Amino acid sequence: MAVENVVWPRYIDASVSRGDGRRVPLSEAVAEPTVDEIAEAVQQIGYDAVIERDQTHPREWEPRGRVLVQGAADSTKNDLVQAVAAYVGILRD
């Protein structure tokens, strides 16, 4: 099985602090990102996305889901999350 990157909504959520798990600069973060937006952004970048809606991040109480990114072995996690954040921002404009 291929290595999968996991992208949680909190990685690009503007309401989450860096210390609490946001992985992009506040200027690139978005308000209340959804797994659907993240999955669409992942596909725009050129990878396959699998949405797991019933997953809850260990630091959250409510399940917001997560997106599994397949075929992204050629990208670092940080680059991937930055690109996803940028695309979600574009999708909203």
Secondary structure, DSSP 8 states (H G I E B T S, - for coil): ----EEE-GGGGBTTS-GGGT--S-TTT-BSS--HHHHHHHHHHHT-EEEEETT---TT-SS---EEEEES-TTS-HHHHHHHHHHHHHHHH-
